């Protein structure tokens, strides 16, 4: 903040002493504002993200009312983060569902992340955006987000995990851990990747890919107590109970678990 104040003083003095430098000081001041805003966001939002353990991918298959009710119930059952990911939905539909989700989760401790679409993340007021290795570069995403939300990155190797952290990612997804029923992969880095990544980076990492109630303990034994899931909850006979069981299996990680006992 002192830097922005100093640059404003230099900008005003330059108008008299070196007019040709005025515009440069102005540009630097605006850049400093961006750095300040991003730093403040990281300081205030880091604790919230660090305490997140259960991350659920959702789509637009339910009606809008059914979608928001489902999110609220799952947030009460312990889901910390949701990611809106639907490759079949057009931009207009994604925007409606994103805005509805942000409003529905406003009074809970859970937050909504948008897959790929930085524009929808910014316009909807979502907490962040998630990108893959083949999507827009993290540098470009950071320029667009400009500190207005978290940035998550999918990683499939330790080098990608390290690169993501160094490029400014707020969290990473690590996988695929196990074979998944929702997405096919040529290879599986597995739990060994989780062990290596956990010792190589300091930002939050979420294991993803085929994680269920039977194998989540293997993830925890690797030192990873954050997971991202999909079908294990959506396809369950009792989704809320499954969410609670997964959260319980992860154990408490900083802060109070938001899990209730309602059916």
N, C-alpha and C positions, 0 to 999 in steps of 0.2 A: 504493500500500500504506500509506503514511503517512496518507492521507486516511481509510482504513478504521479505522486505529488511533485517529486523532483522534476520529472519530465515535463509536467505542465509549466513549472517555473522556467525551465530552459526554453520551452516553446515560446513563451511570452517574451523572454529576453531576446531570443533570436530574431523576433520581429523587428527589433531595433538595431541589434548589433550585426547579425548575419542572416538576413531575410531568406537567403537561399537554403538555409538549414531548417527553417520553420516546419516545412512539410515532413521532413524526416523525423523530427522530434515528435510530431503529431502521430505519425505511423507507429513509432516506438511506444508511445503512450497507449495507443489502442491495443497493441500487442501485449503490453503489461497488464492491461485490464483483463484480457483473455486469460493470461496466466494466473492472475489473482482469482478470477472466478472459478477456474478449474481447480486450483489449490483449495479454495474454500469448500468446494463440493466434495473433494476427496477427503478432507478432514472431517466434514460433517456426515458424509455418507459411508465412510469406510467401516465404521463399527456396525452399521446395519447390514452391510454386505458380508462382513466377516462372520456375523452370527448366523447367516443363512446356511441351511444344510440340505433341505429337501426342495428340489427344483423340478417342476412339472411342465412338460410340453403340452400345449393345447392347440386345438384348431377351431374352425368356425362351423363344425358340423351340427351343433345344437342350435335351436332357435336362440335369438338374442336374449330373451328373458331366461330361458333355460341355462344358457351359457353363464350369465352373471350369477344366477343362483348357485350353480355348480361351483364356480370359483369361490364364492363366499363360504360355502360349506367346506370345501377343501382347505381354505385358509384357516378355518376354525379347527380342522383336523391336523394342522401342522405343516402344510405346504408353505414355504417361505417365499419362493419365487415361481412365477409362471412365465412361460415363453409362448407368445402367440406365433405359431408357425403353420402356415397353410399355403402350400404352393399352388393350390387350385383356386383360391379365392382372389378376386380382383382387388384393386387398390381401394375402391369405395367400400367394399365389404370389410376388408381388413381395418379400415379406419373406423367404421362403426363399431366393430367388436373391440378394437383397442380402446376407444374412448369409453365405451361401456364398462370395460374391465377396469380401467383406471378409476372410474367413479365408484364401481362396486367394491374395490379394495381399499378405498381411501381411508376408511376407519379401521382397517385391520393392519397387522404388521407385515402383511405380504405385499409384494410388488410385482408389476408386470414388465416383462422384457419383450421387445419386438425382434423377430428374426429378420435379418437382412435389411429391412426398410428403415433407413435413417429418417426419411421424410415423415413416415407415419409415427415413428417414435417421438420426434420433435413436436409434431402437430397434436398428438394425442396426450402429451404430458406423461408418457410412460417413463419408467425409471431407467431404462437403458436399451441398448441394441446389441444383438449377437450376430457375429459374422463368421463365415467359414474360411478355410484356406483358399478357396477359389473365388471368394467374393471380393468386394472393394477392399483395398489395402487399409491396414489399420491407421496408417498416417493420414490417409484421406478421410477416413471415418472420424478421426479425432478433430480434423479441421472443421468438419460439418457439425459434429456434436458440440464442440467448443466448450466442454465442461458442463453441458446441460444434462448429462446422464452417464450411467456406467456403460462400459464397452466390454463385451465378452467375446472370446475367440475360441473356435474349435481347434484343438491340437491333436496330433496323432504321433508325435515323437517328442523326445526331450528337447531337441534343438528347436522345434516349433514352439514349445512351451517357453523356453528361455527367450526366444526372439519376441514372442508376444509380450512377455513381461517388460523387456527392454524397450519395446515400442510404445508402452503405456497402457496395456490392457489392464482392466480392473479385476478381471477374473478369467479363468480359462475352463473349457470343457476338455476332459482327457478321455480318449477312447478310440475305437470301441473296446470296452473291457471284455464283454462276452458277446456271443452271437445274439443278434436282435431280431425280433419278429417284425419290426417296423422299417428296418433299413438294412441293406446288404452291403458287405464290405469284402474286399479281397483278402485282407489280413486283419489280425486282431492283436494290437500291442499288448493287451491283457493287463493283468495285475502288476507285472514287472514294470510296465510303463508308469503305473501309479507310484510305485516305490521310488523309481528314479526321479520322477518329476517332483515328488514331495520334498526331496532333498535338494533339488536344483532351483526351485523358485520359492518366493515368499507370498505371492498373491493367492487368494482363494482359488482352489481347483475343485471341479466337480467331475467325478467319474461318471461316464455315460456309456450306455450300450448293454442291453440285455440284463440289467440288474433287477433282481427280484428278491422275495423274502428268503429264498433258499441260499442265494450266493452273496447277499449284501455283507455277511460276516467276513467273507474273504476280502472285500474291499476295505472294511474297517481294519482288518489285520495288517493291511499295507500302510496304515497311518492316514488313510483318506476317509474323512467323516462327512463328506459332502457328495451327494449323488444327484444326477439328473435322470428322470425316468419318464415313461409315457404309458405304454400298454399295461404294465403291471398294475397300475391304478385304474386306468380307463376300462380295461377288460375284466376287472375284478367283480365278483358278485357283490361285494361290499366295498366300494372304493374308499369310503371314509375310514373304515376300519383298517384297510390296507395301508393308507397313508399314515395312520397313527402307528401301525406296527413298524413301518419303515423308519419313521422318525425315532421311535423307541430304540430300534436296532442301531441307529447312528450314535445315540447317546447325546447328552447335552453339550453344546459347543458355545460357550459364552452367551450369557443372557438367559432369559426364561423361555422355555418351550411353550409355544401356543397350541397346546393340544387339549381338547375338551373330551368329555366322555359321552357326548350325545351320539345317538345312532346315526 
